[in-house]
Amino acid sequence: MISLFAFLIVSALGPVLAQTSEEAAIKKLLKDAPTAFFKRDAAAWQATWKHAPEVSSSRMNSGFYFSAMGWDKISEGVLKTFKDDPKPVPIEIVQENHVIRIDTKLATAEFDQTLSNFPDEPATKFKTRQYVVLQKENNQWKLVSQVSTNPESYVDNDVNVEGRMNATGYSLLFAKKVDEAIEVLTLNVKLFPNAWNTYDSLGEAYAMKGNKDLAIKNYEKSMELNPKNDNGKLALVKLKE
């Protein structure tokens, strides 16, 4: 027979253990989502999200903001990425400094995420702060809202100027303002003529414009500066088909 003292201990620890278990489940989900994305595992990635009109995904850095609302919109963009670039990417993912708050079937999570081991830039580490809302559905936690921001993008330095201009160019591309994007990205190339990524972005803009010759020219320049630019390789193959 369990003693009263033991019963009181078990009763007191019950909520703590349950909370710890839920936090572990949430942390696993948060890691599973980007892991499935970079593995190009569509089924596993889709399983991490709630499929509903109210879900949202946003990315914002200094000079850049992009948001998708609704499961159909979010999944459309990601599945297109999988189709266009189906090869798994061996990215290393580190998540730390979690702050998780749980209220029955709702939870919020904040954490730092670092991506590294990029094929074209193995020394690069991309750091973001993630803000996530989750909901429990059929006893499984699902992503409902995700906001990703890069704190380092707000630091003033030459690299950040290049990144801000590049982000501005992409913001214009997302808004279907291709001519304006080309103007910004062309200026970025002039300001940073030795940065391979500026040519890669300008090549993408010209490809969206339908100007294959200039798209190829800029992608080739990007490849000259960085032969490991897999995105440039793939783009050139498609443009030269």
C-alpha positions in Angstrom: 0.0 0.0 0.0 1.4 3.4 -0.9 2.1 5.7 2.0 0.4 9.1 2.4 3.9 10.7 2.1 4.6 8.9 -1.2 1.1 9.7 -2.5 1.7 13.4 -1.8 5.1 13.3 -3.6 3.6 11.6 -6.7 0.7 14.0 -6.7 3.0 17.0 -6.5 5.4 15.7 -9.2 2.6 14.7 -11.6 2.0 18.2 -13.2 5.8 18.8 -13.3 6.5 15.5 -15.1 3.6 16.1 -17.5 4.9 19.6 -18.3 8.4 18.2 -18.9 7.0 15.5 -21.2 5.0 18.1 -23.2 8.0 20.4 -23.5 10.1 17.5 -24.8 7.4 16.7 -27.4 7.3 20.3 -28.5 11.1 20.5 -28.8 11.0 17.4 -30.9 8.4 18.9 -33.2 10.3 22.1 -33.6 13.4 20.2 -34.7 11.4 17.8 -36.9 10.0 20.6 -39.0 13.2 22.1 -40.4 14.8 18.6 -40.5 12.1 17.3 -42.8 12.3 20.5 -44.9 16.0 20.1 -45.6 15.6 16.3 -46.2 12.9 17.2 -48.7 10.5 14.9 -46.9 7.1 16.3 -47.8 5.0 13.9 -45.7 7.1 14.5 -42.6 7.2 18.2 -43.0 3.4 18.4 -43.6 2.8 16.3 -40.5 4.3 19.1 -38.3 1.7 21.7 -39.3 -2.0 22.1 -38.6 -3.8 22.2 -41.9 -6.2 25.1 -41.5 -6.9 28.6 -43.0 -5.7 30.4 -39.9 -2.1 29.1 -39.8 0.7 31.5 -40.9 4.4 31.7 -41.6 6.5 34.9 -41.7 10.1 35.8 -42.2 11.6 39.2 -41.5 15.0 40.7 -41.5 16.3 44.2 -41.8 14.7 45.5 -45.0 12.8 42.3 -45.7 9.4 40.9 -44.8 7.5 38.0 -46.2 4.4 36.3 -44.9 2.1 33.5 -46.1 -1.4 33.0 -44.5 -3.3 29.7 -44.7 -2.2 26.1 -45.0 -2.8 26.1 -48.8 -0.5 29.0 -49.4 2.2 27.8 -47.0 2.2 24.3 -48.4 2.1 25.5 -52.0 5.3 27.4 -51.6 7.2 24.7 -49.7 6.1 21.9 -52.0 7.2 23.9 -55.0 10.6 24.3 -53.4 10.7 20.5 -53.0 9.8 20.0 -56.7 12.2 22.5 -58.0 15.1 21.4 -55.8 14.4 17.8 -54.7 17.9 16.9 -53.6 18.3 16.7 -49.7 20.5 19.4 -48.2 22.8 18.2 -45.4 22.2 21.2 -43.2 23.1 21.0 -39.5 20.4 22.4 -37.2 21.0 23.5 -33.7 18.1 24.8 -31.5 18.7 26.2 -28.0 17.6 28.8 -25.4 14.0 27.6 -25.5 11.3 29.5 -23.7 8.2 27.3 -23.8 4.8 28.2 -22.2 2.0 25.6 -22.2 -1.7 26.2 -21.5 -3.6 22.9 -22.0 -3.9 22.6 -25.8 -2.1 25.8 -26.7 1.6 26.6 -26.4 4.1 29.2 -27.4 7.9 28.7 -28.0 10.8 31.0 -28.5 14.2 29.7 -29.4 17.5 30.4 -31.2 18.1 28.4 -34.3 21.5 28.1 -36.1 21.8 26.5 -39.6 25.3 25.5 -40.8 27.1 23.2 -43.2 25.6 24.8 -46.3 27.0 23.0 -49.4 28.0 26.2 -51.1 29.2 28.0 -48.0 30.4 25.4 -45.4 31.8 28.1 -43.0 28.5 30.1 -42.9 26.3 30.0 -39.9 22.8 31.4 -40.3 21.2 32.4 -37.0 17.6 33.2 -36.4 15.3 33.8 -33.4 12.1 31.8 -33.8 8.7 32.6 -32.4 6.1 29.8 -32.6 2.5 29.1 -31.6 1.4 25.5 -31.4 -1.9 23.7 -30.9 -2.6 20.2 -29.7 -4.7 18.3 -32.2 -5.6 14.6 -31.8 -3.0 14.5 -28.9 -0.2 15.8 -31.2 1.3 19.2 -31.2 1.1 21.1 -34.5 2.6 24.4 -35.7 0.0 27.1 -36.1 2.1 30.2 -36.5 5.8 30.7 -37.1 7.8 34.0 -37.2 11.5 33.8 -38.1 13.8 36.8 -37.8 17.6 37.3 -38.1 18.8 39.6 -35.3 22.2 39.9 -36.9 20.7 41.6 -39.9 20.1 44.8 -37.8 23.9 45.2 -37.2 25.4 48.0 -39.3 28.3 46.7 -41.5 29.2 46.2 -45.2 27.9 42.7 -45.2 24.6 43.8 -43.8 24.3 46.6 -46.4 24.7 43.9 -49.1 22.1 41.7 -47.3 19.6 44.5 -46.9 19.7 45.5 -50.5 19.4 41.9 -51.5 16.5 41.5 -49.2 14.9 44.6 -50.7 15.3 43.2 -54.1 13.6 39.9 -53.1 10.8 41.8 -51.4 10.1 43.5 -54.8 10.3 40.2 -56.6 7.7 38.7 -54.2 5.5 41.8 -54.9 5.8 41.0 -58.7 7.7 44.3 -59.2 10.4 42.6 -61.3 11.8 45.8 -63.0 12.2 47.6 -59.7 13.9 44.5 -58.2 16.3 44.4 -61.1 17.3 48.1 -60.5 18.0 47.4 -56.8 19.9 44.2 -57.5 21.9 45.8 -60.3 23.0 48.5 -57.9 23.9 45.8 -55.3 26.2 44.2 -57.9 27.9 47.5 -58.6 28.5 48.2 -54.9 29.7 44.6 -54.2 31.2 43.3 -57.4 33.1 40.5 -55.6 30.0 39.1 -53.8 28.8 35.9 -55.6 25.3 36.1 -54.1 24.6 39.5 -55.6 25.0 38.0 -59.1 23.0 35.0 -58.1 20.1 37.2 -57.0 20.3 39.4 -60.1 20.3 36.3 -62.3 17.1 35.1 -60.6 15.5 38.4 -61.2 16.4 38.4 -64.9 15.1 34.8 -65.2 11.7 36.0 -63.7 11.8 38.8 -66.3 12.2 36.3 -69.0 15.7 37.6 -70.1 17.6 34.3 -70.3 20.8 35.8 -71.7 21.3 38.2 -68.8 20.1 35.6 -66.3 22.8 33.1 -67.6 25.4 35.8 -67.6 24.9 36.7 -64.0 24.6 33.1 -62.8 27.8 32.3 -64.6 29.5 35.2 -62.9 28.2 34.0 -59.5 29.6 30.5 -60.3 32.9 32.0 -61.2 33.1 33.6 -57.8 31.7 30.6 -56.0 31.9 27.3 -57.9 30.1 25.6 -55.0 26.9 27.6 -55.6 24.5 24.7 -56.1 21.6 27.0 -56.6 23.4 28.6 -59.5 24.3 25.3 -61.0 20.7 24.2 -61.0 19.4 27.5 -62.4 21.9 27.4 -65.3 20.9 23.8 -66.2 17.2 24.9 -66.4 18.0 28.1 -68.3 20.1 26.3 -70.9 17.6 23.5 -71.5 
